[in-house]
Amino acid sequence: MKRKIQLLVLILTAATTAYSQTYPSLKFRKPTTSGASGWRFKSVTTNIDAIITVVSTKNASLGEIDDSTKYANAWNPFINISSTPTRSTDSSYVEFNIAFVKAGTNTPQTMTTLAMGIVDLDGGLNGINIFHEMVKVSQPATSKGMIGTLINSIFDQNWITNVSGAINYSNMDTSNWLAMSQINYSNINNFTMKVGTIGKVTGGSTREFSFYPKNFAPLTLALPVELVNLNAVNSNNSNIVTWATTMENNANRFEIYRSVDGQNFQIAGQTAAMGNSNTLNNYSFTDASATGNTYYKIRVVDNNGESIWSSAVFVKGSAAVVSDLYPNPTSGTLNLNLANESGSDFSLEVVDMFGKVMQSYTGSDLSNSFSMDVTGLNKGVYFVKVTDADGNATSTRFIKN
């Protein structure tokens, strides 16, 4: 097992079309200033500086802002894992904000296009525990994906989360698409990203991450199509899978497959292909049968019966909701059943009409079906507020009599 896991994130910019771009090289050399206002990297490109600040941390700390010994023009931060997480779903990360400003000032500078390729996002075995590397980037953004990647992309209204597979790769390799993904931005002057791991990583270990500017165009797919922008979101109790093609040659159909474990897939439906095209074509498929966390991938079939597979994407089910609450009204005990919550990383609060928290429960206090004592509450109207790990919250009304 390697102690130091290297993640290479390529930051690319462009000013041409989404499908025919040229990228200037960004140079994140050693920062010239540091402190509460952040670290300034001068002249990452012509007349533009980058300022990087730490927004927050979880079970981790920043060891060194930049190590230029490996890649002179890259931003290479070291992250220390402070202690071993207790659960396989626990995350450890440092959250950064990357802002672009006019050189020598703090005046925001808009980047017309910013593409971030994620390279060598892998996992490993830490004793008997499997861990996964993670890069979580702020929305709005576009996940380009990689054909054949083992990385799963999780989408919600605030973040795109890329989570690696469990395989450990010993070297960074831009040709190893199994450990690669890509995120694109348009017309932004800053974005936020959480960089770290998910799972039981040994406390005290160090992770080095590289944000490396390079002209990198990894999206290539064998005929019959060039498939881009594979995405999946949950909306109105249905999962919506979207994708696009920039070229089709003798294409027949797209078969959409679903899985609850990321390993065993079954067909959920299919959509006819345009057939032959050299323009951008957008597709979507609505899966009304899916209720919880679901993986999707697409099988592209041509008119000769030949086929290729896309990478898998992951969509998180709806935020946890109270599916049953009784008795209502109540004078003492309130019983709850929760739906759409597959893990224990959520919290519950009882709040009054003015939003004041009267009771709260987290962690081991909670299960998908439990009871709580509200005898101490005054008579009136209250709400049970459930918040998941991503900050999504739902509220259900009850009356104390």
C-alpha positions in Angstrom: 0.0 0.0 0.0 1.4 3.4 -0.9 1.5 6.0 1.8 1.3 8.9 -0.5 -1.4 8.9 -3.1 -1.0 11.3 -5.9 -4.0 13.0 -7.6 -3.4 15.0 -10.8 -6.0 17.6 -11.6 -5.4 19.3 -14.9 -6.7 22.9 -15.1 -7.2 24.0 -18.6 -8.7 27.2 -20.1 -10.0 28.0 -23.6 -11.6 30.8 -25.5 -13.0 28.9 -28.5 -15.9 26.5 -28.9 -16.7 23.7 -26.6 -15.6 21.1 -29.1 -12.6 22.8 -30.8 -10.6 24.5 -28.1 -7.0 25.7 -27.6 -5.8 26.0 -24.1 -3.1 28.4 -22.8 -0.8 26.9 -20.2 -1.5 28.0 -16.6 1.6 28.1 -14.4 1.0 27.6 -10.7 4.5 28.3 -9.5 5.4 28.8 -5.8 3.0 31.4 -4.3 4.5 34.8 -3.5 2.2 35.8 -0.7 0.3 33.9 2.0 -1.8 34.5 5.1 -5.4 35.1 5.9 -6.1 36.5 2.5 -4.8 33.3 0.8 -1.9 32.4 -1.4 -1.3 34.3 -4.6 0.2 32.6 -7.6 1.4 35.3 -10.0 0.9 35.2 -13.7 -0.8 31.8 -14.1 -1.5 33.1 -17.5 -1.1 36.6 -19.2 -2.1 39.4 -16.8 -4.0 37.0 -14.5 -3.1 35.8 -11.0 -4.7 33.0 -9.0 -5.5 33.3 -5.3 -6.1 30.1 -3.4 -7.7 30.1 0.1 -8.7 27.3 2.4 -12.5 27.5 3.0 -12.9 24.6 5.5 -11.5 21.2 6.5 -12.9 17.9 7.7 -10.7 15.3 9.4 -7.8 16.8 7.5 -5.4 19.8 7.4 -3.2 21.5 4.8 0.4 20.4 5.3 2.0 22.5 2.5 0.4 24.8 0.0 2.7 23.9 -2.8 5.5 21.4 -3.6 7.2 22.4 -6.9 9.8 19.6 -6.9 7.6 17.2 -8.9 6.0 19.6 -11.4 7.5 23.1 -11.6 4.4 24.7 -13.2 1.8 22.8 -11.1 0.0 23.5 -7.9 0.9 20.6 -5.6 -0.6 20.9 -2.1 0.0 18.3 0.6 -3.0 17.3 2.8 -2.6 15.6 6.1 -5.3 13.2 7.4 -5.6 14.1 11.1 -7.2 10.8 12.4 -8.7 7.6 11.1 -12.3 8.0 10.0 -14.7 5.6 11.9 -17.0 4.7 9.0 -16.5 3.6 5.4 -18.7 6.6 4.3 -16.7 9.2 6.2 -14.9 11.8 4.2 -11.6 13.6 4.9 -10.8 16.7 2.8 -9.5 20.3 2.5 -11.9 22.7 0.8 -10.2 25.3 -1.4 -11.5 28.3 -3.3 -9.6 29.1 -6.5 -10.1 32.7 -7.6 -8.8 34.4 -10.7 -7.9 38.1 -10.5 -6.2 40.8 -12.6 -2.4 40.6 -12.1 -1.3 42.5 -9.0 -4.8 43.3 -7.8 -7.8 41.7 -6.2 -10.1 42.6 -9.1 -12.0 39.4 -10.3 -11.0 38.2 -13.8 -13.5 36.1 -15.7 -12.2 33.0 -17.4 -14.3 32.4 -20.5 -13.7 28.6 -20.3 -12.1 26.5 -17.6 -11.7 22.7 -18.0 -10.5 20.5 -15.2 -9.3 17.1 -16.0 -9.0 14.7 -13.0 -6.2 12.2 -13.4 -5.1 9.3 -11.2 -8.2 9.4 -9.0 -7.9 6.0 -7.5 -8.5 4.0 -4.3 -6.8 1.4 -2.3 -6.8 -1.1 0.6 -5.9 0.3 4.0 -5.6 -2.8 6.2 -9.0 -4.4 5.9 -10.7 -1.1 4.8 -11.2 0.2 1.3 -10.8 3.9 0.7 -11.6 6.0 -2.3 -10.2 9.4 -3.5 -12.6 12.2 -4.0 -12.8 15.5 -5.8 -15.9 17.6 -5.2 -16.4 20.7 -7.3 -19.0 23.5 -7.0 -21.9 24.0 -9.4 -22.7 25.2 -12.0 -20.4 23.0 -14.0 -20.5 20.3 -16.6 -19.2 16.8 -16.1 -17.6 15.6 -19.3 -16.9 12.1 -18.1 -14.5 9.5 -19.6 -15.4 6.4 -21.6 -14.4 3.4 -19.5 -13.6 5.2 -16.3 -14.1 3.6 -12.9 -14.9 7.0 -11.4 -18.5 7.6 -10.4 -20.0 11.1 -10.6 -22.6 12.2 -8.1 -24.7 15.2 -8.9 -26.8 17.6 -6.8 -27.8 21.2 -7.1 -24.6 22.4 -5.3 -21.8 19.9 -6.2 -20.5 17.4 -8.6 -18.6 14.8 -6.7 -16.2 12.4 -8.4 -15.4 9.3 -6.4 -12.8 6.8 -7.5 -13.0 3.1 -7.7 -11.2 0.9 -5.2 -8.2 0.0 -7.4 -4.8 1.6 -6.5 -2.6 2.7 -9.4 1.1 3.2 -8.6 1.8 5.9 -11.1 0.1 9.0 -12.5 -0.8 8.2 -16.1 -2.8 10.5 -18.5 -3.5 7.5 -20.7 -5.2 5.5 -18.0 -8.8 6.5 -18.5 -9.9 4.1 -15.7 -8.8 6.8 -13.2 -9.8 9.9 -15.1 -12.7 12.3 -15.3 -13.2 15.9 -16.4 -15.2 19.0 -15.2 -15.8 22.1 -17.3 -16.7 25.6 -16.3 -17.8 28.6 -18.4 -17.5 32.3 -17.6 -16.4 32.1 -14.0 -13.9 34.0 -11.9 -13.8 31.5 -9.0 -14.9 28.0 -8.0 -14.7 25.8 -4.9 -13.4 22.2 -4.6 -13.1 19.7 -1.8 -10.1 17.4 -2.3 -9.6 14.3 -0.2 -10.7 10.7 0.5 -13.7 8.7 1.5 -13.3 5.7 3.8 -11.0 4.6 6.6 -7.7 6.1 5.7 -4.9 5.8 8.3 -4.6 8.9 10.5 -1.4 10.8 10.1 -0.9 9.8 6.5 -0.1 12.5 3.8 -1.7 12.9 0.4 -0.1 14.9 -2.3 -2.4 16.3 -5.0 -1.3 18.0 -8.2 -3.3 20.6 -10.2 -1.4 20.6 -13.4 -2.0 22.9 -16.4 -1.7 21.2 -19.7 -3.4 21.1 -23.1 -5.3 17.9 -22.5 -8.1 16.6 -24.7 -9.0 13.1 -23.3 -12.5 12.7 -24.7 -12.2 10.2 -27.5 -14.6 7.4 -28.2 -14.6 4.6 -30.8 -17.3 4.6 -33.4 -20.3 4.7 -33.8 -20.6 7.9 -31.7 -18.6 10.5 -29.8 -20.5 10.6 -26.5 -20.1 13.5 -24.1 -21.8 15.1 -21.1 -23.2 11.9 -19.5 -25.1 13.1 -16.5 -27.9 11.9 -14.1 -30.0 13.8 -11.6 -33.0 13.2 -9.4 -36.1 15.3 -10.0 -39.7 14.9 -8.9 -39.1 11.3 -7.6 -37.6 10.2 -11.0 -34.0 9.9 -12.2 -33.2 11.7 -15.4 -30.2 10.5 -17.4 -28.9 13.0 -20.1 -26.1 12.8 -22.6 -25.0 14.2 -25.9 -23.2 13.2 -29.0 -20.9 15.3 -31.2 -20.7 12.7 -34.0 -22.8 9.7 -35.0 -21.9 7.1 -37.7 -24.4 4.3 -38.4 -25.7 4.5 -34.8 -28.9 2.7 -34.0 -29.9 3.1 -30.3 -28.8 3.9 -26.8 -29.6 1.3 -24.2 -29.8 2.7 -20.6 -28.8 0.3 -17.8 -29.3 0.8 -14.1 -27.7 -0.7 -11.0 -28.1 -0.2 -7.2 -24.6 -1.5 -6.4 -22.5 -0.3 -9.3 -21.7 -3.8 -10.3 -24.8 -5.6 -11.5 -26.7 -3.7 -14.2 -30.1 -4.4 -15.8 -31.6 -2.6 -18.8 -34.0 0.2 -17.8 -35.0 1.4 -21.3 -33.7 2.6 -24.6 -33.7 5.6 -26.9 -33.3 5.7 -30.7 -30.1 7.4 -32.0 -30.0 10.1 -34.6 -28.0 7.7 -36.8 -25.6 9.8 -38.8 -24.7 13.3 -37.7 -21.7 15.7 -37.3 -23.6 18.1 -35.0 -24.4 18.2 -31.3 -27.4 16.0 -30.4 -28.9 16.0 -26.9 -30.7 13.0 -25.4 -32.5 12.2 -22.2 -34.1 9.2 -20.5 -36.5 9.4 -17.5 -36.4 6.5 -15.1 -39.6 6.7 -13.0 -38.9 3.3 -11.5 -35.8 4.4 -9.6 -36.4 5.6 -6.0 -33.0 5.5 -4.3 -29.3 5.8 -5.1 -28.7 4.5 -8.6 -25.9 3.9 -11.0 -26.4 4.3 -14.8 -24.4 3.5 -17.9 -25.2 3.5 -21.6 -24.6 0.8 -24.2 -24.3 2.3 -27.7 -25.4 0.0 -30.4 -24.8 0.5 -34.2 -26.9 -0.9 -37.1 -24.5 -3.8 -37.4 -25.1 -4.9 -33.8 -21.7 -3.8 -32.6 -21.7 -1.9 -29.3 -19.6 0.0 -26.8 -20.2 1.0 -23.2 -20.0 4.4 -21.5 -18.7 5.0 -18.1 -21.1 4.8 -15.1 -22.6 7.8 -13.4 -24.3 7.9 -10.0 -27.4 9.8 -8.9 -28.3 10.2 -5.3 -31.9 9.6 -4.4 -34.1 12.3 -3.0 -33.1 13.9 0.3 -34.3 12.0 3.3 -37.9 12.7 4.0 -40.3 11.7 6.8 -42.6 9.2 5.1 -44.7 8.5 8.2 -45.2 10.5 11.4 -47.6 9.5 14.1 -49.6 10.1 16.2 -50.2 13.6 14.9 -51.3 15.5 16.9 -49.3 14.0 19.8 -49.0 14.7 23.5 -45.9 12.7 24.2 -44.2 10.2 21.9 -43.7 11.0 18.2 -42.9 8.0 15.9 -41.1 8.6 12.6 -40.2 6.6 9.5 -37.7 8.0 7.0 -37.5 7.3 3.3 -34.7 7.9 0.7 -32.0 7.7 3.3 -29.5 4.9 2.7 -26.8 5.9 5.2 -26.5 7.3 8.7 -24.9 10.6 7.7 -27.9 12.8 8.4 -29.3 14.9 11.2 -32.8 15.6 12.5 -34.1 18.7 14.3 -37.4 19.7 15.9 -38.0 23.4 15.2 -40.7 25.8 16.2 -42.7 28.2 14.0 -39.8 30.7 14.3 -37.1 28.3 13.3 -35.7 27.8 16.8 -34.2 24.4 17.3 -36.0 22.7 20.2 -34.5 19.2 19.9 -31.8 17.7 17.7 -30.5 14.2 16.9 -27.4 13.0 15.0 -25.3 9.9 14.3 -26.1 6.9 16.5 -29.3 8.6 17.8 -30.9 8.0 14.4 -32.3 5.1 12.4 -34.8 4.9 9.6 -37.5 4.2 12.1 -37.4 5.6 15.6 -39.3 7.5 18.3 -38.7 10.6 20.2 -40.2 12.2 23.4 -41.8 15.6 22.8 -43.5 15.8 26.2 -41.4 18.9 27.2 -42.6 21.0 24.2 -45.3 23.6 24.7 -48.6 23.2 22.9 -48.3 24.4 19.3 -47.1 23.7 15.7 -43.6 22.3 15.1 -41.6 20.9 12.3 -39.4 17.8 11.9 -36.4 18.9 9.8 -34.2 16.3 8.2 -30.9 17.3 6.7 -28.6 15.0 4.7 -24.8 15.1 4.3 -25.0 17.5 1.3 -27.1 20.0 3.1 -30.4 19.0 1.5 -33.3 19.5 3.9 -37.0 18.6 4.1 -39.5 19.5 6.8 -42.7 17.8 8.0 -45.3 19.5 10.2 -46.8 18.1 13.5 -48.9 19.4 16.3 -48.1 19.1 20.0 -51.3 19.1 22.2 
